[in-house]
Amino acid sequence: MRRFVVFMGGHKGRVIRAGMGLAMIAAGASAGGGWWALAAFGVLPLATGVLDLCPVAPLMRLPVAGKAFRVCTVTEGRARR
């Protein structure tokens, strides 16, 4: 679980979150009807990717903000070595 959280807080995780958010918005908007809820929900992963926030970080007692998150995980990785 910790590896997943560290991955999602990194650059690749941000790109994946933003891409999935865009895909959800596009799918919901193109399907219409009740699928607009999917488009509305897609704003969350898009926003967290663009704003550099990791919403799953508190599960591992890590900061939500991207820069502080990366500093914390890099420092912790050095301490383990």
N, C-alpha and C positions, 0 to 999 in steps of 0.2 A: 504494500500500500504506500509506503513512504517513497519508493522509487517513482510510483505513478504521480504522487503529489509534486515531487521535485521536477519531473518531466513537464507536468502541466504548468508549472511556474516559470519554466524556461521559455526561450524564444520559439521553439517548435510548438510547444503547447499553446502559446498565444496565437500563433498562426492557425493551428487546428481549431481552436475555439472560435476565432473570428470567421474562419471559413465555414464551420458548421452553422454558425449564427446566420451568415449570409444565405446558406443553402436552405435553412429552415424558413427564413423570411421569403425567399423566392418560391419555395414549394407551397407555403401557406397562401401567399398572395396569388399564385397562379391557379390554385385549386379553388379558391374562393369559399363562399359559404361558411361553415363552421371551422374550416381550416385556417381562418384568419387568426384563431387562437394560437396555432403553431407559429405563424408569422410574428405575433406579439411576443411569444415566449422566446423566439429566436433573437430578439433584441438583447436578452441577458448575456448569452455567450459572446455575441458580437461586442457588446459594451465591455465585458471583462477582458476580452482580448485586446481591444483598442486602448482601453484605459490602463492596461498592465496591472490587472488585479487577479489574484488567484483565490477564488472563493472556497476551494477545498483546503487551503493551507491551515486554517484554524483547527482542522481535524488532527493535525500533527503538532499543534501549538507553535505554528510559524506565523510570521506576519502576513497580512493580506496583500500589502503593497508590493509590487514586483521587485523594485530595486532593493528594498529591505529584505525581502524574501531571498533573493539571490545572494546577498551578502551573508545572510544567516546560514544558508545551506553550503556555501563555499567555505566559510570559516569552520563550520561543523565538519565538513569533509576533510579538512586539513588536520583537525584535532584527532580524527580517527586513525590517521596514518601512523 
